Amino acid sequence: MNCANHPNVAAVAYCRTCGKPLCANCTRSVHGVIYCETCLAARLEGVQPTIPPPAAGLAPTGPVAVPGSGPNPALA
C-alpha cells in the first residue's frame, strides 16, 4: 500500500486515529504513537492555553525580580 499523501511512495506506518497509510515523510510520532498531520493537529487544537494580552495602559502584576537582589522565595 502507498502513502495517502504521496501515491508513488510506499507506506511505512498507519495513523493511529484515522488509519491512513503514511510514508516516512508524513508520519508524526508522539511518544512512539504515529499520527498523520491532520489528526495530530486535531488532537492539539485547543490544548495550548490562551493568555489574553494585558489591557492597554496597565502594567503586569506580580512579583518583579530585581537584578542583584538575591534569592526571592516569592518567585520560587
All heavy atoms as TSV, in Angstrom:
chain	resi	resn	atom	element	x	y	z
A	1	MET	N	N	0.845	-1.176	0.000
A	1	MET	CA	C	0.000	0.000	0.000
A	1	MET	C	C	0.891	1.240	0.000
A	1	MET	O	O	1.941	1.246	0.614
A	1	MET	CB	C	-0.902	-0.013	1.230
A	1	MET	CG	C	-1.839	1.173	1.269
A	1	MET	SD	S	-3.160	1.034	2.459
A	1	MET	CE	C	-4.248	-0.069	1.600
A	2	ASN	N	N	0.432	2.266	-0.669
A	2	ASN	CA	C	1.195	3.505	-0.758
A	2	ASN	C	C	0.615	4.587	0.144
A	2	ASN	O	O	-0.514	4.506	0.602
A	2	ASN	CB	C	1.246	3.994	-2.211
A	2	ASN	CG	C	2.137	3.122	-3.056
A	2	ASN	OD1	O	2.952	2.368	-2.551
A	2	ASN	ND2	N	1.968	3.202	-4.361
A	3	CYS	N	N	1.420	5.613	0.371
A	3	CYS	CA	C	1.056	6.735	1.231
A	3	CYS	C	C	-0.195	7.441	0.696
A	3	CYS	O	O	-0.352	7.612	-0.515
A	3	CYS	CB	C	2.232	7.716	1.284
A	3	CYS	SG	S	1.919	9.226	2.218
A	4	ALA	N	N	-1.059	7.850	1.604
A	4	ALA	CA	C	-2.281	8.557	1.214
A	4	ALA	C	C	-1.980	9.927	0.616
A	4	ALA	O	O	-2.714	10.421	-0.227
A	4	ALA	CB	C	-3.197	8.714	2.423
A	5	ASN	N	N	-0.861	10.541	1.042
A	5	ASN	CA	C	-0.496	11.862	0.536
A	5	ASN	C	C	0.452	11.806	-0.650
A	5	ASN	O	O	0.495	12.738	-1.442
A	5	ASN	CB	C	0.159	12.687	1.654
A	5	ASN	CG	C	-0.765	12.887	2.823
A	5	ASN	OD1	O	-1.947	13.136	2.661
A	5	ASN	ND2	N	-0.230	12.772	4.021
A	6	HIS	N	N	1.229	10.743	-0.749
A	6	HIS	CA	C	2.208	10.567	-1.824
A	6	HIS	C	C	1.987	9.196	-2.455
A	6	HIS	O	O	2.617	8.220	-2.058
A	6	HIS	CB	C	3.636	10.678	-1.276
A	6	HIS	CG	C	3.889	11.954	-0.537
A	6	HIS	ND1	N	3.957	12.034	0.839
A	6	HIS	CD2	C	4.070	13.216	-1.002
A	6	HIS	CE1	C	4.181	13.277	1.197
A	6	HIS	NE2	N	4.248	14.026	0.107
A	7	PRO	N	N	1.096	9.100	-3.436
A	7	PRO	CA	C	0.703	7.812	-4.014
A	7	PRO	C	C	1.844	7.013	-4.652
A	7	PRO	O	O	1.719	5.803	-4.812
A	7	PRO	CB	C	-0.327	8.181	-5.072
A	7	PRO	CG	C	-0.690	9.599	-4.841
A	7	PRO	CD	C	0.383	10.218	-4.015
A	8	ASN	N	N	2.969	7.652	-4.945
A	8	ASN	CA	C	4.080	6.933	-5.569
A	8	ASN	C	C	5.116	6.463	-4.543
A	8	ASN	O	O	6.145	5.917	-4.916
A	8	ASN	CB	C	4.742	7.803	-6.640
A	8	ASN	CG	C	5.246	9.117	-6.076
A	8	ASN	OD1	O	4.755	9.580	-5.064
A	8	ASN	ND2	N	6.208	9.718	-6.745
A	9	VAL	N	N	4.859	6.654	-3.231
A	9	VAL	CA	C	5.793	6.265	-2.176
A	9	VAL	C	C	5.130	5.215	-1.280
A	9	VAL	O	O	3.969	5.363	-0.893
A	9	VAL	CB	C	6.203	7.493	-1.321
A	9	VAL	CG1	C	7.174	7.103	-0.231
A	9	VAL	CG2	C	6.795	8.580	-2.205
A	10	ALA	N	N	5.874	4.165	-0.962
A	10	ALA	CA	C	5.337	3.087	-0.124
A	10	ALA	C	C	5.067	3.574	1.298
A	10	ALA	O	O	5.812	4.377	1.850
A	10	ALA	CB	C	6.317	1.927	-0.088
A	11	ALA	N	N	3.996	3.075	1.889
A	11	ALA	CA	C	3.645	3.411	3.268
A	11	ALA	C	C	4.537	2.631	4.231
A	11	ALA	O	O	4.881	1.481	3.979
A	11	ALA	CB	C	2.187	3.081	3.531
A	12	VAL	N	N	4.929	3.290	5.323
A	12	VAL	CA	C	5.751	2.637	6.350
A	12	VAL	C	C	5.001	2.536	7.670
A	12	VAL	O	O	5.442	1.833	8.584
A	12	VAL	CB	C	7.090	3.375	6.564
A	12	VAL	CG1	C	7.932	3.338	5.299
A	12	VAL	CG2	C	6.865	4.799	7.027
A	13	ALA	N	N	3.857	3.243	7.798
A	13	ALA	CA	C	3.080	3.227	9.037
A	13	ALA	C	C	1.657	3.673	8.729
A	13	ALA	O	O	1.348	4.115	7.621
A	13	ALA	CB	C	3.711	4.159	10.067
A	14	TYR	N	N	0.807	3.555	9.748
A	14	TYR	CA	C	-0.586	3.962	9.620
A	14	TYR	C	C	-0.941	4.887	10.779
A	14	TYR	O	O	-0.485	4.685	11.907
A	14	TYR	CB	C	-1.516	2.740	9.648
A	14	TYR	CG	C	-1.280	1.813	8.484
A	14	TYR	CD1	C	-0.348	0.796	8.569
A	14	TYR	CD2	C	-1.971	1.989	7.294
A	14	TYR	CE1	C	-0.111	-0.049	7.497
A	14	TYR	CE2	C	-1.746	1.153	6.205
A	14	TYR	CZ	C	-0.814	0.133	6.316
A	14	TYR	OH	O	-0.582	-0.680	5.247
A	15	CYS	N	N	-1.750	5.891	10.505
A	15	CYS	CA	C	-2.187	6.819	11.542
A	15	CYS	C	C	-3.032	6.062	12.556
A	15	CYS	O	O	-3.937	5.315	12.185
A	15	CYS	CB	C	-2.998	7.958	10.927
A	15	CYS	SG	S	-3.694	9.097	12.171
A	16	ARG	N	N	-2.733	6.258	13.811
A	16	ARG	CA	C	-3.456	5.558	14.874
A	16	ARG	C	C	-4.915	5.990	14.940
A	16	ARG	O	O	-5.785	5.208	15.304
A	16	ARG	CB	C	-2.791	5.826	16.210
A	16	ARG	CG	C	-3.470	5.105	17.340
A	16	ARG	CD	C	-2.754	5.340	18.614
A	16	ARG	NE	N	-2.995	4.233	19.519
A	16	ARG	CZ	C	-2.314	4.008	20.602
A	16	ARG	NH1	N	-1.324	4.799	20.908
A	16	ARG	NH2	N	-2.604	3.007	21.381
A	17	THR	N	N	-5.204	7.218	14.576
A	17	THR	CA	C	-6.566	7.730	14.688
A	17	THR	C	C	-7.429	7.385	13.485
A	17	THR	O	O	-8.503	6.829	13.635
A	17	THR	CB	C	-6.546	9.258	14.892
A	17	THR	OG1	O	-5.758	9.549	16.045
A	17	THR	CG2	C	-7.944	9.809	15.088
A	18	CYS	N	N	-6.951	7.709	12.286
A	18	CYS	CA	C	-7.786	7.518	11.091
A	18	CYS	C	C	-7.396	6.299	10.259
A	18	CYS	O	O	-8.141	5.902	9.372
A	18	CYS	CB	C	-7.767	8.773	10.231
A	18	CYS	SG	S	-6.173	9.105	9.436
A	19	GLY	N	N	-6.213	5.731	10.513
A	19	GLY	CA	C	-5.789	4.545	9.782
A	19	GLY	C	C	-5.194	4.829	8.418
A	19	GLY	O	O	-4.907	3.902	7.660
A	20	LYS	N	N	-4.979	6.078	8.088
A	20	LYS	CA	C	-4.419	6.467	6.797
A	20	LYS	C	C	-3.002	5.920	6.649
A	20	LYS	O	O	-2.190	6.028	7.565
A	20	LYS	CB	C	-4.377	7.994	6.734
A	20	LYS	CG	C	-4.425	8.591	5.365
A	20	LYS	CD	C	-4.247	10.098	5.410
A	20	LYS	CE	C	-5.456	10.831	5.913
A	20	LYS	NZ	N	-5.281	12.295	5.804
A	21	PRO	N	N	-2.664	5.295	5.490
A	21	PRO	CA	C	-1.285	4.850	5.272
A	21	PRO	C	C	-0.363	6.049	5.063
A	21	PRO	O	O	-0.733	7.007	4.388
A	21	PRO	CB	C	-1.377	3.994	4.004
A	21	PRO	CG	C	-2.602	4.466	3.308
A	21	PRO	CD	C	-3.529	4.977	4.358
A	22	LEU	N	N	0.831	6.007	5.687
A	22	LEU	CA	C	1.749	7.142	5.648
A	22	LEU	C	C	3.154	6.716	5.270
A	22	LEU	O	O	3.631	5.677	5.724
A	22	LEU	CB	C	1.796	7.818	7.030
A	22	LEU	CG	C	0.466	8.275	7.612
A	22	LEU	CD1	C	0.622	8.614	9.078
A	22	LEU	CD2	C	-0.067	9.446	6.828
A	23	CYS	N	N	3.836	7.544	4.475
A	23	CYS	CA	C	5.246	7.314	4.171
A	23	CYS	C	C	6.079	7.905	5.309
A	23	CYS	O	O	5.541	8.535	6.220
A	23	CYS	CB	C	5.623	7.951	2.828
A	23	CYS	SG	S	5.580	9.751	2.803
A	24	ALA	N	N	7.377	7.721	5.259
A	24	ALA	CA	C	8.259	8.207	6.322
A	24	ALA	C	C	8.170	9.728	6.487
A	24	ALA	O	O	8.274	10.242	7.599
A	24	ALA	CB	C	9.696	7.787	6.043
A	25	ASN	N	N	7.947	10.465	5.408
A	25	ASN	CA	C	7.864	11.928	5.491
A	25	ASN	C	C	6.557	12.417	6.097
A	25	ASN	O	O	6.477	13.550	6.571
A	25	ASN	CB	C	8.033	12.557	4.107
A	25	ASN	CG	C	9.455	12.467	3.615
A	25	ASN	OD1	O	10.385	12.383	4.400
A	25	ASN	ND2	N	9.619	12.461	2.305
A	26	CYS	N	N	5.523	11.593	6.085
A	26	CYS	CA	C	4.213	12.017	6.563
A	26	CYS	C	C	3.912	11.558	7.986
A	26	CYS	O	O	2.926	11.990	8.560
A	26	CYS	CB	C	3.124	11.498	5.629
A	26	CYS	SG	S	3.167	12.282	4.002
A	27	THR	N	N	4.733	10.699	8.558
A	27	THR	CA	C	4.465	10.225	9.913
A	27	THR	C	C	4.829	11.296	10.929
A	27	THR	O	O	5.801	12.015	10.788
A	27	THR	CB	C	5.259	8.950	10.242
A	27	THR	OG1	O	6.648	9.215	10.098
A	27	THR	CG2	C	4.858	7.797	9.344
A	28	ARG	N	N	4.011	11.408	11.951
A	28	ARG	CA	C	4.265	12.304	13.076
A	28	ARG	C	C	4.219	11.435	14.324
A	28	ARG	O	O	3.163	10.963	14.731
A	28	ARG	CB	C	3.209	13.412	13.172
A	28	ARG	CG	C	3.103	14.285	11.918
A	28	ARG	CD	C	4.380	15.088	11.697
A	28	ARG	NE	N	4.305	15.904	10.506
A	28	ARG	CZ	C	4.875	15.604	9.354
A	28	ARG	NH1	N	5.556	14.480	9.207
A	28	ARG	NH2	N	4.780	16.407	8.324
A	29	SER	N	N	5.384	11.186	14.912
A	29	SER	CA	C	5.482	10.304	16.071
A	29	SER	C	C	5.453	11.114	17.358
A	29	SER	O	O	6.226	12.043	17.541
A	29	SER	CB	C	6.786	9.500	15.991
A	29	SER	OG	O	6.907	8.657	17.113
A	30	VAL	N	N	4.533	10.752	18.247
A	30	VAL	CA	C	4.432	11.399	19.552
A	30	VAL	C	C	4.489	10.282	20.594
A	30	VAL	O	O	3.569	9.477	20.697
A	30	VAL	CB	C	3.118	12.194	19.692
A	30	VAL	CG1	C	3.022	12.837	21.061
A	30	VAL	CG2	C	3.000	13.236	18.593
A	31	HIS	N	N	5.595	10.234	21.331
A	31	HIS	CA	C	5.815	9.198	22.341
A	31	HIS	C	C	5.613	7.807	21.748
A	31	HIS	O	O	4.988	6.945	22.360
A	31	HIS	CB	C	4.909	9.404	23.553
A	31	HIS	CG	C	5.164	10.681	24.279
A	31	HIS	ND1	N	6.318	10.913	24.994
A	31	HIS	CD2	C	4.426	11.806	24.391
A	31	HIS	CE1	C	6.272	12.111	25.520
A	31	HIS	NE2	N	5.139	12.692	25.159
A	32	GLY	N	N	6.100	7.603	20.532
A	32	GLY	CA	C	6.025	6.293	19.894
A	32	GLY	C	C	4.707	5.987	19.203
A	32	GLY	O	O	4.537	4.912	18.655
A	33	VAL	N	N	3.767	6.903	19.219
A	33	VAL	CA	C	2.480	6.715	18.561
A	33	VAL	C	C	2.487	7.525	17.268
A	33	VAL	O	O	2.849	8.694	17.267
A	33	VAL	CB	C	1.313	7.176	19.469
A	33	VAL	CG1	C	-0.023	7.009	18.766
A	33	VAL	CG2	C	1.335	6.408	20.778
A	34	ILE	N	N	2.086	6.886	16.177
A	34	ILE	CA	C	2.117	7.526	14.856
A	34	ILE	C	C	0.770	8.171	14.539
A	34	ILE	O	O	-0.279	7.548	14.694
A	34	ILE	CB	C	2.449	6.492	13.754
A	34	ILE	CG1	C	3.771	5.797	14.054
A	34	ILE	CG2	C	2.450	7.137	12.378
A	34	ILE	CD1	C	4.982	6.695	14.030
A	35	TYR	N	N	0.828	9.421	14.100
A	35	TYR	CA	C	-0.361	10.158	13.662
A	35	TYR	C	C	-0.077	10.780	12.304
A	35	TYR	O	O	1.070	11.032	11.955
A	35	TYR	CB	C	-0.698	11.305	14.625
A	35	TYR	CG	C	-1.055	10.858	16.017
A	35	TYR	CD1	C	-0.110	10.885	17.028
A	35	TYR	CD2	C	-2.340	10.430	16.319
A	35	TYR	CE1	C	-0.435	10.478	18.314
A	35	TYR	CE2	C	-2.673	10.026	17.600
A	35	TYR	CZ	C	-1.711	10.052	18.593
A	35	TYR	OH	O	-2.028	9.650	19.852
A	36	CYS	N	N	-1.145	11.092	11.558
A	36	CYS	CA	C	-0.986	11.904	10.351
A	36	CYS	C	C	-1.042	13.360	10.794
A	36	CYS	O	O	-1.452	13.669	11.917
A	36	CYS	CB	C	-2.074	11.580	9.318
A	36	CYS	SG	S	-3.749	12.068	9.788
A	37	GLU	N	N	-0.654	14.260	9.936
A	37	GLU	CA	C	-0.614	15.694	10.256
A	37	GLU	C	C	-1.994	16.204	10.679
A	37	GLU	O	O	-2.128	16.939	11.653
A	37	GLU	CB	C	-0.105	16.468	9.038
A	37	GLU	CG	C	0.091	17.943	9.277
A	37	GLU	CD	C	1.458	18.260	9.847
A	37	GLU	OE1	O	2.369	17.435	9.755
A	37	GLU	OE2	O	1.587	19.363	10.395
A	38	THR	N	N	-3.030	15.793	9.973
A	38	THR	CA	C	-4.385	16.265	10.247
A	38	THR	C	C	-4.869	15.813	11.618
A	38	THR	O	O	-5.417	16.611	12.385
A	38	THR	CB	C	-5.350	15.759	9.162
A	38	THR	OG1	O	-4.869	16.184	7.891
A	38	THR	CG2	C	-6.752	16.282	9.369
A	39	CYS	N	N	-4.671	14.536	11.939
A	39	CYS	CA	C	-5.132	14.019	13.233
A	39	CYS	C	C	-4.329	14.605	14.393
A	39	CYS	O	O	-4.889	14.890	15.451
A	39	CYS	CB	C	-5.064	12.494	13.253
A	39	CYS	SG	S	-6.301	11.725	12.175
A	40	LEU	N	N	-3.034	14.811	14.197
A	40	LEU	CA	C	-2.222	15.413	15.249
A	40	LEU	C	C	-2.674	16.850	15.512
A	40	LEU	O	O	-2.817	17.265	16.658
A	40	LEU	CB	C	-0.740	15.380	14.885
A	40	LEU	CG	C	0.208	15.955	15.918
A	40	LEU	CD1	C	0.073	15.237	17.257
A	40	LEU	CD2	C	1.637	15.873	15.429
A	41	ALA	N	N	-2.939	17.600	14.455
A	41	ALA	CA	C	-3.412	18.976	14.612
A	41	ALA	C	C	-4.753	19.002	15.342
A	41	ALA	O	O	-4.982	19.850	16.200
A	41	ALA	CB	C	-3.530	19.647	13.249
A	42	ALA	N	N	-5.634	18.056	15.027
A	42	ALA	CA	C	-6.941	17.999	15.691
A	42	ALA	C	C	-6.779	17.683	17.173
A	42	ALA	O	O	-7.484	18.231	18.013
A	42	ALA	CB	C	-7.814	16.946	15.021
A	43	ARG	N	N	-5.831	16.812	17.518
A	43	ARG	CA	C	-5.594	16.472	18.924
A	43	ARG	C	C	-5.022	17.658	19.689
A	43	ARG	O	O	-5.290	17.825	20.866
A	43	ARG	CB	C	-4.662	15.283	19.039
A	43	ARG	CG	C	-5.307	13.980	18.643
A	43	ARG	CD	C	-4.383	12.809	18.867
A	43	ARG	NE	N	-4.106	12.572	20.260
A	43	ARG	CZ	C	-4.793	11.776	21.054
A	43	ARG	NH1	N	-5.833	11.133	20.576
A	43	ARG	NH2	N	-4.457	11.616	22.308
A	44	LEU	N	N	-4.211	18.471	19.016
A	44	LEU	CA	C	-3.579	19.607	19.678
A	44	LEU	C	C	-4.464	20.845	19.722
A	44	LEU	O	O	-4.176	21.780	20.457
A	44	LEU	CB	C	-2.265	19.957	18.984
A	44	LEU	CG	C	-1.161	18.927	19.115
A	44	LEU	CD1	C	0.041	19.343	18.293
A	44	LEU	CD2	C	-0.778	18.726	20.565
A	45	GLU	N	N	-5.519	20.860	18.955
A	45	GLU	CA	C	-6.380	22.033	18.881
A	45	GLU	C	C	-6.972	22.333	20.251
A	45	GLU	O	O	-7.557	21.494	20.901
A	45	GLU	CB	C	-7.515	21.780	17.889
A	45	GLU	CG	C	-8.291	23.008	17.517
A	45	GLU	CD	C	-9.247	22.710	16.385
A	45	GLU	OE1	O	-8.773	22.427	15.276
A	45	GLU	OE2	O	-10.460	22.736	16.649
A	46	GLY	N	N	-6.765	23.543	20.713
A	46	GLY	CA	C	-7.316	23.966	21.985
A	46	GLY	C	C	-6.513	23.515	23.192
A	46	GLY	O	O	-6.883	23.803	24.306
A	47	VAL	N	N	-5.397	22.813	23.002
A	47	VAL	CA	C	-4.610	22.321	24.126
A	47	VAL	C	C	-3.760	23.426	24.717
A	47	VAL	O	O	-3.618	23.524	25.929
A	47	VAL	CB	C	-3.714	21.135	23.688
A	47	VAL	CG1	C	-2.740	20.763	24.774
A	47	VAL	CG2	C	-4.581	19.945	23.324
A	48	GLN	N	N	-3.214	24.280	23.890
A	48	GLN	CA	C	-2.341	25.323	24.383
A	48	GLN	C	C	-3.169	26.433	25.018
A	48	GLN	O	O	-4.187	26.849	24.474
A	48	GLN	CB	C	-1.482	25.876	23.250
A	48	GLN	CG	C	-0.562	24.809	22.699
A	48	GLN	CD	C	0.369	25.376	21.646
A	48	GLN	OE1	O	0.386	26.559	21.399
A	48	GLN	NE2	N	1.138	24.508	21.032
A	49	PRO	N	N	-2.753	26.889	26.192
A	49	PRO	CA	C	-3.539	27.923	26.871
A	49	PRO	C	C	-3.494	29.243	26.112
A	49	PRO	O	O	-2.486	29.591	25.521
A	49	PRO	CB	C	-2.839	28.066	28.225
A	49	PRO	CG	C	-1.449	27.605	27.992
A	49	PRO	CD	C	-1.545	26.550	26.915
A	50	THR	N	N	-4.597	29.929	26.156
A	50	THR	CA	C	-4.639	31.246	25.532
A	50	THR	C	C	-4.526	32.275	26.643
A	50	THR	O	O	-5.278	32.249	27.613
A	50	THR	CB	C	-5.949	31.457	24.758
A	50	THR	OG1	O	-7.038	31.221	25.638
A	50	THR	CG2	C	-6.045	30.492	23.589
A	51	ILE	N	N	-3.567	33.156	26.514
A	51	ILE	CA	C	-3.328	34.185	27.514
A	51	ILE	C	C	-3.729	35.515	26.907
A	51	ILE	O	O	-3.129	35.957	25.928
A	51	ILE	CB	C	-1.847	34.207	27.944
A	51	ILE	CG1	C	-1.473	32.844	28.509
A	51	ILE	CG2	C	-1.590	35.314	28.942
A	51	ILE	CD1	C	0.001	32.681	28.770
A	52	PRO	N	N	-4.757	36.147	27.493
A	52	PRO	CA	C	-5.185	37.429	26.921
A	52	PRO	C	C	-4.113	38.490	27.147
A	52	PRO	O	O	-3.430	38.481	28.177
A	52	PRO	CB	C	-6.458	37.759	27.698
A	52	PRO	CG	C	-6.342	36.985	28.968
A	52	PRO	CD	C	-5.526	35.765	28.658
A	53	PRO	N	N	-3.941	39.392	26.197
A	53	PRO	CA	C	-2.958	40.463	26.376
A	53	PRO	C	C	-3.406	41.401	27.485
A	53	PRO	O	O	-4.605	41.537	27.750
A	53	PRO	CB	C	-2.948	41.171	25.019
A	53	PRO	CG	C	-4.261	40.830	24.408
A	53	PRO	CD	C	-4.663	39.483	24.951
A	54	PRO	N	N	-2.462	42.045	28.168
A	54	PRO	CA	C	-2.857	42.984	29.223
A	54	PRO	C	C	-3.625	44.159	28.622
A	54	PRO	O	O	-3.406	44.546	27.481
A	54	PRO	CB	C	-1.530	43.437	29.825
A	54	PRO	CG	C	-0.482	43.060	28.843
A	54	PRO	CD	C	-1.030	41.953	28.009
A	55	ALA	N	N	-4.521	44.699	29.414
A	55	ALA	CA	C	-5.303	45.846	28.967
A	55	ALA	C	C	-4.371	47.027	28.700
A	55	ALA	O	O	-3.342	47.184	29.359
A	55	ALA	CB	C	-6.347	46.215	30.016
A	56	ALA	N	N	-4.736	47.848	27.770
A	56	ALA	CA	C	-3.914	48.999	27.402
A	56	ALA	C	C	-3.696	49.914	28.599
A	56	ALA	O	O	-4.624	50.231	29.330
A	56	ALA	CB	C	-4.573	49.769	26.270
A	57	GLY	N	N	-2.460	50.302	28.837
A	57	GLY	CA	C	-2.142	51.229	29.904
A	57	GLY	C	C	-1.900	50.574	31.253
A	57	GLY	O	O	-1.545	51.248	32.203
A	58	LEU	N	N	-2.106	49.270	31.349
A	58	LEU	CA	C	-1.899	48.588	32.621
A	58	LEU	C	C	-0.568	47.845	32.603
A	58	LEU	O	O	-0.209	47.219	31.623
A	58	LEU	CB	C	-3.023	47.587	32.897
A	58	LEU	CG	C	-4.411	48.174	33.092
A	58	LEU	CD1	C	-5.411	47.060	33.340
A	58	LEU	CD2	C	-4.424	49.143	34.261
A	59	ALA	N	N	0.132	47.911	33.716
A	59	ALA	CA	C	1.393	47.178	33.855
A	59	ALA	C	C	1.095	45.784	34.364
A	59	ALA	O	O	0.118	45.580	35.085
A	59	ALA	CB	C	2.313	47.921	34.819
A	60	PRO	N	N	1.911	44.787	34.003
A	60	PRO	CA	C	1.685	43.436	34.510
A	60	PRO	C	C	1.817	43.409	36.023
A	60	PRO	O	O	2.619	44.133	36.604
A	60	PRO	CB	C	2.775	42.602	33.856
A	60	PRO	CG	C	3.621	43.519	33.059
A	60	PRO	CD	C	3.041	44.888	33.126
A	61	THR	N	N	1.005	42.578	36.660
A	61	THR	CA	C	1.057	42.458	38.112
A	61	THR	C	C	1.842	41.220	38.486
A	61	THR	O	O	2.031	40.324	37.690
A	61	THR	CB	C	-0.357	42.358	38.698
A	61	THR	OG1	O	-0.990	41.202	38.141
A	61	THR	CG2	C	-1.174	43.584	38.402
A	62	GLY	N	N	2.287	41.169	39.719
A	62	GLY	CA	C	3.023	40.012	40.192
A	62	GLY	C	C	4.409	40.424	40.616
A	62	GLY	O	O	4.822	41.579	40.488
A	63	PRO	N	N	5.147	39.469	41.169
A	63	PRO	CA	C	6.489	39.783	41.646
A	63	PRO	C	C	7.423	40.147	40.498
A	63	PRO	O	O	7.320	39.608	39.408
A	63	PRO	CB	C	6.941	38.497	42.334
A	63	PRO	CG	C	6.013	37.442	41.867
A	63	PRO	CD	C	4.771	38.103	41.381
A	64	VAL	N	N	8.291	41.082	40.773
A	64	VAL	CA	C	9.266	41.524	39.788
A	64	VAL	C	C	10.653	41.276	40.354
A	64	VAL	O	O	10.942	41.678	41.478
A	64	VAL	CB	C	9.077	43.025	39.462
A	64	VAL	CG1	C	10.140	43.503	38.485
A	64	VAL	CG2	C	7.684	43.275	38.912
A	65	ALA	N	N	11.516	40.610	39.604
A	65	ALA	CA	C	12.876	40.329	40.060
A	65	ALA	C	C	13.731	41.560	39.850
A	65	ALA	O	O	13.695	42.201	38.816
A	65	ALA	CB	C	13.441	39.158	39.293
A	66	VAL	N	N	14.504	41.881	40.871
A	66	VAL	CA	C	15.449	42.986	40.795
A	66	VAL	C	C	16.831	42.375	40.677
A	66	VAL	O	O	17.240	41.626	41.563
A	66	VAL	CB	C	15.362	43.895	42.038
A	66	VAL	CG1	C	16.371	45.009	41.963
A	66	VAL	CG2	C	13.943	44.436	42.181
A	67	PRO	N	N	17.551	42.653	39.589
A	67	PRO	CA	C	18.882	42.056	39.427
A	67	PRO	C	C	19.779	42.363	40.615
A	67	PRO	O	O	19.841	43.490	41.093
A	67	PRO	CB	C	19.413	42.693	38.147
A	67	PRO	CG	C	18.207	43.192	37.422
A	67	PRO	CD	C	17.196	43.521	38.485
A	68	GLY	N	N	20.471	41.343	41.130
A	68	GLY	CA	C	21.422	41.519	42.211
A	68	GLY	C	C	20.765	41.558	43.581
A	68	GLY	O	O	21.427	41.837	44.563
A	69	SER	N	N	19.458	41.282	43.676
A	69	SER	CA	C	18.805	41.359	44.972
A	69	SER	C	C	18.837	40.036	45.720
A	69	SER	O	O	18.349	39.947	46.831
A	69	SER	CB	C	17.367	41.823	44.802
A	69	SER	OG	O	16.616	40.849	44.095
A	70	GLY	N	N	19.378	38.982	45.129
A	70	GLY	CA	C	19.467	37.691	45.807
A	70	GLY	C	C	18.242	36.831	45.566
A	70	GLY	O	O	17.369	37.161	44.775
A	71	PRO	N	N	18.168	35.698	46.274
A	71	PRO	CA	C	17.048	34.778	46.092
A	71	PRO	C	C	15.731	35.432	46.498
A	71	PRO	O	O	15.671	36.263	47.397
A	71	PRO	CB	C	17.373	33.620	47.033
A	71	PRO	CG	C	18.782	33.780	47.452
A	71	PRO	CD	C	19.150	35.203	47.228
A	72	ASN	N	N	14.678	35.041	45.798
A	72	ASN	CA	C	13.362	35.581	46.080
A	72	ASN	C	C	12.398	34.415	46.242
A	72	ASN	O	O	12.002	33.794	45.253
A	72	ASN	CB	C	12.926	36.501	44.958
A	72	ASN	CG	C	11.625	37.203	45.259
A	72	ASN	OD1	O	10.830	36.744	46.067
A	72	ASN	ND2	N	11.398	38.323	44.596
A	73	PRO	N	N	11.958	34.089	47.476
A	73	PRO	CA	C	11.043	32.972	47.685
A	73	PRO	C	C	9.701	33.161	46.972
A	73	PRO	O	O	9.059	32.205	46.608
A	73	PRO	CB	C	10.832	32.940	49.197
A	73	PRO	CG	C	11.854	33.832	49.791
A	73	PRO	CD	C	12.347	34.734	48.713
A	74	ALA	N	N	9.297	34.393	46.745
A	74	ALA	CA	C	8.024	34.625	46.059
A	74	ALA	C	C	8.095	34.183	44.607
A	74	ALA	O	O	7.120	33.728	44.042
A	74	ALA	CB	C	7.652	36.093	46.148
A	75	LEU	N	N	9.263	34.314	43.992
A	75	LEU	CA	C	9.424	33.889	42.607
A	75	LEU	C	C	9.606	32.383	42.486
A	75	LEU	O	O	9.306	31.793	41.461
A	75	LEU	CB	C	10.604	34.594	41.944
A	75	LEU	CG	C	10.425	36.066	41.669
A	75	LEU	CD1	C	11.693	36.656	41.086
A	75	LEU	CD2	C	9.268	36.303	40.738
A	76	ALA	N	N	10.102	31.760	43.532
A	76	ALA	CA	C	10.307	30.313	43.507
A	76	ALA	C	C	8.964	29.664	43.515
A	76	ALA	O	O	8.567	28.821	42.914
A	76	ALA	CB	C	11.127	29.869	44.698
